[in-house]
Amino acid sequence: MSVINLSVEVGKYGRIVLPKKLRRKYGVDEGIRLIITEHMGHICLVPVKKYEKPTEALYGAVKLEKPIAEPKRVAREHLRRKLVEGL
């Protein structure tokens, strides 16, 4: 893995422009969301993968003992409980 060393200037309101070489390498196009985090004293930008259908990202993530007949109803009930707990 090659290391790319480039510099950018922080502009008004803390804005930066990512160099084209990095945008191409990591697929960062207009509208892409980046997670900003700190790691060992460094600022890290992590591109968030977008899905055409967000439920595709979750497919297979949860293993159930038995299938749920009405997953939307179960999800709504779960969200209602979480909202009530937060009050």
Order of alpha helices (4+ residues) and beta strands (2+ residues): alpha-beta-beta-alpha-alpha
